[in-house]
């Protein structure tokens, strides 16, 4: 049976992470896509993807101000939600229970109903306010996964870096994937794990 996954894409740089997650889930799980106004603008700036084409990849799509959408209600059962990338404003809203958008409301629903909520912040440097909001979000039940790709598998392209992060998100959702090479696994992706430690000088 398909899982119901809500994907919120907000206006932080790094919208490719959200796009790739939606692509990876297409045809496998039931997806509910919410795009913020700023996310739509960044998709045009950062990628060659057409927003209309992206929406077609989702099973369902809602506007970010549509509080009548099913995912705005706790009685509508979905399995998990991912906000990727997650702006600091959205993080603050989730951490402090301020749901002024559908993305924020769906996140609030996920928390109050005890469902998986994954936040993928993409910001640097982080202020004390940001860090404290991450702690509050964790204490409330969120999984906070900053978009920090690994380099042990020697990525060759930007897509490799994106897949590393998205693969880890899928792991957190309990969805099998082979988007990235796991530590200690051979014969996958580039199969280039060094046999001796590599020192950076």
N, C-alpha and C positions, 0 to 999 in steps of 0.2 A: 504494500500500500504506500502511495506517495506521501511524503512529508509535506506539510504546508509551511513554507519559509517566507517570511516577510523581509524584503530588502529595502532599506532606506538609503538613498544616495543623497548626501548633503553637499554643500558648496565648499568643501575643503579641496585643496589641490590633491590629485591622486584619484580622480574619478575612474581611472582605468581599473582600479581594484574592484569597484562595484560592478563595472561593465563585465569584467572577466568572471566574477562570481555568478552573475546572471547567465552568462554564456555556458558556464560549467554545469549549471543546474537545469538548463533548458532541456525539456523532454524527459528529465529524470525525476524531478520533484515539482510540486505545484508551487509557483512563485507569485508573490504579491508585491508588486513594485510601487514604490513611492519616490518621486523625484522632487526635491525642493526646487524653487525658482532659480536659486544660485547654482544648483547642480546642473540644470539645463544649460545655463550660460557657460559653465566650465567645460561641459562635454563638447561644446562647440569650439572652445578655446584650446583645449588640451588634446583633442582627438579628431579623427576624421569620421567618427560615428555620427549618424543622424539620429536625433532623439526619437523621431517617429519609428525608425528601424529598431532602436533599442526597446521601445515599448512593446513592439511586436514579439520580442523574445520572451516576454513575461506572460504567465498564464492570466494574471489580472493586473490592472494598473489603476491607481487612484491619484487624484490631485492632492497636493499637500495641505490644502485647506478644506478637504472633504471629510468633515467629521461625521457624516452619515455612512461612511464606508464600513463594511463589515469588521475590518480589523480594529476599528475604534471601540469595539464593545468586548468586554470580557466574556460574554456569552458565545462569541464566535471563537471556535477553537482553532488555533494554529500552533505549530510545534515550536517554532523558534523565530527570532528576528535578528537580523544583522544590520547595523548601521555602518556603511562603508563607502567612502571615508566619512568619518564623524568630525564635524566642526567642534571647536571649543564651546560655541554657543549651544549646540545640541547636547554635548556632554554635560554642560552646566544644567540645562533643562532637565535631562534625565536624572542627574544626581540630586537635584533639588525638587523634583516632582512638578516642574512647570511645563505643562503640555500645551503649548500654544500653536502647535502644528499637528498634522496627522502623524508625522514621523514620531514626534514627541508623545502623542497620545498612545500610539501603538506600542511604543517602548514602555510607557506607564502600565499599559495592559499586561504586557509580558511580565513585568516585575510583580504586579499585584496578583497575577494568576500563577506565579511560580514557573514561568516558562523560560527557556534559554534566551538570553539577550547578550549579544556580542557587539561590542563597540570597537571600531578600528579607527582610533584618532590618527590624524596626520598633521602634525604641527611641530615646529622646532624654532627656537628653544622653548622649553616649557616653563611657565611661571609657577610660582607657589600655588596660585589660585587653580591653575590647570591640574597640578599634581594632587591637590586636596580634593578636587572634584573627582579625579580618578579613584582616589581612595574611597570617597563616599559612594561612588558607583559600584565599586567592588563590594563594599559592605552591604549594599542594597541587593546584591545578587548578580551583578553584571560580570561578564568576562571582558576584560579590557585587553585588547591586542593591538598595540601600536604597530603601524605599518613598517616593520623592521625586517626586511628580507635577509636571509642567511647567505653567506658567501662561501661556505665550505664546499659547495658543489660547483664552484667556479662558473657562475652565470655568464653567458656569452651575449645575451640580449636583454633589453628591457622586459620583454615578455617572460624571460626566465625569472627575473626578479619579482614580477607581478604574480606569476604562477606559484612561487614559493610562499608568498603571503596568502594567496587564495587557497592553496592546498592546505595550509595550516588552519584556515577558517573552516574549510570543509571537514577537517579532522574534528574540530570542536563541535560541529553539527552532527558528528557520527556518520558522515557520508564517505564511503570508500572513494579514493581517488589516487591517481598516479601523476599529479601535476608537477610534483617535485621529487627530487632524490632525497630519501631519508638518510640520516647519518648511519653509516655502517652497512647500507644496502649497496650491492654491486649489480651491474648489468642493467641499470636503469638510467634514463637521461644521459648524462655525459660520462658516467662511470669514471670519474677522475679523482676520487678521494685519494689524497696523498698517503703513501705508505710510511713516510717519515714526516715529522713535524716541519711545518714551513715557518721560518722566522722572518719577521718583517724588520728590516734594518732602516 
